[in-house]
């Protein structure tokens, strides 16, 4: 069980907090090479892999093959991560 603070929904912002809205944008060449595929969701988890150095986030917007190299953006247009999708 987590020892961190309980999430109450107060941090529903575009600042990268859990619950922040995001958009995954990438080109799926089998569908279109000129129009990007876009899906919307929220940041759902945040892990500090190496505190102060490397963090990993989880999000619930759909990502599919071909979107690798695209980005996960805040709704204020800031790039959060580059997408990487691989087979399970």
N, C-alpha and C positions, 0 to 999 in steps of 0.2 A: 504494500500500500504506500502511496506517495506521502512524503512528510512535508511537502510544500503547502502553500496556502490554498484554500479552497477557491475555485473559480466561481465567481458570482455573476459574471456577465458584464461587469462594470468596465472591462477593458475591450469592449467591442469597438475597435477603432481601426484605423489603417496604419498603425504604428508597428505592426509585426507581432502583436500580442496574440495569444490563442483566441480564436474567434474572429480575427481580422479577415475581411473579404479579400479574395485574390482571384486572378484570372490566369489560366494556363493557355499560352498561345504558341502554336507551332504549325509547321507545314506538313501535312500528310500527303506526300506526292502521288499516292495512288488515288487520292480524291481530287486534289487541285494543287497546282504549282504556283498559282497566283493569289489564291484566297486562303488565309490561315484558318486553321481550326481553333476555335476558342471555347473554353469551358470555364465555368465559374464555380467557386467554392469558398472554403474558409481554412485558415490555419487550424489544425486540430491537435497537433502535438509539437513539442519543442524539446530536444535532447541536447545537453552539453556533452559532446563526445570528448573534447579536451577543453575544459572550462577556460574561457577567455580567448580561445584560439579557434576551435571548430565547433559549430553547432549543426544539427540536422533537424529539419522540420518535416512534419507530416501535414498533408493537406487532403481535402476530399474532392477537389475538382478532378474530373476524368482526364487521364493521359493515356494515349495509345501509341502503338508503334508508328514511327515516322515523326513524332513530335520531339524526339531527342534533338537537342541543340536549340530548341525554342526556350521560352522563358516563363517563369512564374512571376507575375507582377502584382503589386499592390494596386488598388483602384486609384491611387494618386500617381500611377505610371512609374513608380520606382521598381527596378528589377530586383527580385529577391534571390532567385537561383536560376541556373540553367537546368533544363530538364534532361533526364537520362532515363530511358525506359529499356529494360531488358527482359528476356523471357524468364519466367519463374523456374 
